[in-house]
Amino acid sequence: MSSLPATSAPTALDLTLDGGALTAQLVDFPSVSGEEQALADAVEAALRTLPHLTVDRYGNNVVARTHLGRAERVLLAGHLDTVPIADNVPSRVEGDVLWGCGTSDMKSGVAVQLRLAATLPDPNRDLTFVFYDCEEVDAVRNGLGHLVARHPDWLAADFAVLMEPSGAMVEGGCQGSLRIKIMLTGVRAHSARSWNGDNAIHQAAEVLARLRAYQARRVEIDGLEYREGLNAVGITGGVAGNVIPDECVVTVNFRFAPDRSEAQAEAHLREVFAGFAFEVVDSSPGALPGLGQPAAQAFLAATGGEARAKFGWTDVARFSALGVPAVNFGPGDPNLAHKRDEHVSLSAIAEVERKLRAWLTAA
Amino acid sequence: MSSLPATSAPTALDLTLDGGALTAQLVDFPSVSGEEQALADAVEAALRTLPHLTVDRYGNNVVARTHLGRAERVLLAGHLDTVPIADNVPSRVEGDVLWGCGTSDMKSGVAVQLRLAATLPDPNRDLTFVFYDCEEVDAVRNGLGHLVARHPDWLAADFAVLMEPSGAMVEGGCQGSLRIKIMLTGVRAHSARSWNGDNAIHQAAEVLARLRAYQARRVEIDGLEYREGLNAVGITGGVAGNVIPDECVVTVNFRFAPDRSEAQAEAHLREVFAGFAFEVVDSSPGALPGLGQPAAQAFLAATGGEARAKFGWTDVARFSALGVPAVNFGPGDPNLAHKRDEHVSLSAIAEVERKLRAWLTAA
């Protein structure tokens, strides 16, 4: 397994390695968001050696497909980028654990995709492998979003598996996310004569009191329990140490279960914050788990039959918007994503690969 | 009256001009805090032409004194610096109004000092004129503070008049000011799984509720009513748009009446914010008006007998700490200080000069 310094990163991928070793090779190939080109080149080059796949590329997004005329098409998607490296590249192995940036989120999932692409020339369903860039940054840069906009035909499928870290469990759907800015305004004055002013920060007392008192909903959808959350994620106010401030802004993040639309989520916040002005900063829809659909049922059966709700927002919502049922299923641990001590279990990588292989080769 | 562009600022002061014209000349002599040297040079040069005064200098602080062996010594103090110029230099006159940076705060007061220095060779009390730098910036840079530390003998007096803008009214004493930072801490978590965290911003709800409910005290001291104020002047919290924040800091400013010491003011805040940790960021004592003392009584009688409380903190507190009773009495309007449209009434300049002259020449 590689332990080269980052300065001599690999330049090609070896798809004959096992899933763990291939994950290590991918981790040792730095690909922080915006800097995925070298890795996308290597992925494309490796896939082009496989005669059973056609390969397309748009920017640093690579799509490889079988064309076997099967009754069903399954899409396996993973992002190539990572959050910034934090002294955790190159990777290193200790027993069953592989340490390094992107081990969980989500180069272990990408390794499983590449392993299946290389070793399943004759699957029971047609396969589409999607590798994309800029998942860890602003939504406008997201490579999967660019493919949706420019090449939706490349993404046609009956079911999608997004290989985001899910602890080798099937995680259905995802919650939506709405971010708002509540603007409180007052009247500026010198703090020595504060009665001439109206303190905007003091007005935030009521906003924060409503947040603290808020009882977040829990709701069951397709047998999965979603748990909402409403939180201040930022507050800022103040002009100078001797000035009664005339402005205070509270940024609030609402994570809502996928039975609410974005419009319904916003309407709910208009009720919660009645009497206060706010603007929506950004909004992402949730995705219903869709576990009742036949393709999802077959997948669930093949992978053990158990699923849980996904709380974080993931790109499954983009597939949901395309009408493609999608789940999260990857070897990484979602609680380790973006952490300095990010790591992954080698046996989880093997387990996820084995389950997907069984599902895609069953008679 | 001068209306030269700032690029041809005057280089000498003409003490034969009337108070308004001399104020205009001082305004046209830019002296933003830290850049007072040219003006201090001009003040020193003008004073050294007056044979009835001895002149001392420390940095950009100039002190001129009579030595007539009078029973009482009176100190008149003013700062040479201004806040940054805001397209309001050179000065201009419209009717009774002189416009420009520093007209109110406090070159009109300095003009009155210089007029009295030049024209009172034989006053009924010995006189000390203090001109100092860096009043408008951090307390550690304050020129009067430097004189207190290095040349306290230059400041010996029975009574002091600080020529800060007071609308030609006697303003007694000043309030103290205490600034604290209340630190709220929680536990960071992803906002999609907010129940794993503890939101520090939500904890600020109680702090802000106490501030909003606070009933500020009004207290009468020496016949003057002081009105306190307790306000958040800053709040900041938040890590990222998808993170439950583990820290929130509320900065609070307490303006307290001069019957409380700094220690008593802090103890009061410990009660108000019981249950919350805070640190004192900075603290300035108030100054009792001291209007019961004989020197102050004589001054009050000569200037009309009326006085009101000073709410803003001023350098009278430094004299108070030296045991010298002090009042604020200047022609500027305190509500215009630091404003782009700063101006002063020419008749107020004449009135303040006339009252001081009458007091200092009465038989």
Interface residues (C-beta under 8 A of the other chain):
Chain A: Q175 S177 R179 H190 S191 A192 R193 S194 W195 N199 I201 H202 A204 A205 L208 A209 L211 R212 A216 R227 G229 N231 A232 V233 G234 I235 T236 G237 G238 V239 A240 G241 N242 V243 I244 P245 C248 V250 T251 N253 R255 V281 D282 F311 G312 W313
Chain B: Q175 S177 R179 H190 S191 A192 R193 S194 W195 N199 I201 H202 A204 A205 L208 A209 L211 R212 A216 R227 G229 N231 A232 V233 G234 I235 T236 G237 G238 V239 A240 G241 N242 V243 I244 P245 C248 V250 T251 N253 R255 V281 D282 F311 G312 W313
